[in-house]
């Protein structure tokens, strides 16, 4: 391998959004992650919504007024020209 072209490989402190921290090795001295093995639903067995930038609230707000409008609309009328 050539000298001087590889990045430094250091001990890295990883901090999760849930507060969990652990150490590993990487080219960066510190990493911040949103989900780790302590809070991921696959590992914990609990359902948890990860809402980035309020997307769930934005969706609910957008479609709250509409409700079930398609059910209240009624059925389309048959073409009357075919009957004549």
N, C-alpha and C positions, 0 to 999 in steps of 0.2 A: 504494500500500500504506500501511496505517496505521503510524505510528511507535510503537515501544515494545511491540508485541505479538509480535514474532518472536524466537525464541531466538538466542543467540550461536552463530555458525558458526566453529569453531576447528579448528586442526590437531590430529589425533587420533593417538595411538600405539596400535596394535593389537598385542596379545601373544597368541600361540597357545599351546595346551597342549604342543605339540611343541618350543617354544622359539623359533620363528620370530617376528620382529617386523617391522612395516612401518608406514608413516604414510599417513594419508588425512585427509579432512575430515569432521567430524560436529559434533553439538551437545554431545557429551561429550568431555572431554579425554583419556580413556583407556578402552579396551575390552579385555576378555579373552574370547577365544573358544576353543572346544574343538577345532575343525578349521579349517584354512586350506588354501590351494591347495598348500602344500608337503607336507602330510601326508594330503590327501584321496585316497581310492583311485581316484576318477575321473581325477584329474590325474597321479597317480604310476604307475598301472597295477598297483599291488601291492594284494593283499587284506589288509585290516586290520580287525579287529573293534573297534568302539568300544563298550566295555563301560561303561555308566553305572550306577553303584551296584551293581555285581556281579551284574547280571541273568543273565549267561550261567552263572556259577557256581551261582547260585540255582536255575536251571532244571535244570542237570546234577545237582545235589544232590537235588532233588525227585524226579527220575525215574530216578536211578541204581539204586535198590533194586528198582524195578518190572521193569526189563529188558524182555524180550519176553514178558511174562506172557500177553498175548492169544494168542500162538502156542502156548503150553504148555497152555492151558486145554482145548483139544479142541473138537470140534464139538457143537452142540446136538442133542439127541435129537428125533426126529420125535414128533409128538403121537400117543400110543398110543390115544387115544379114537377116532380116525378109523379105525383098523384093526378095531375091534370091531363 
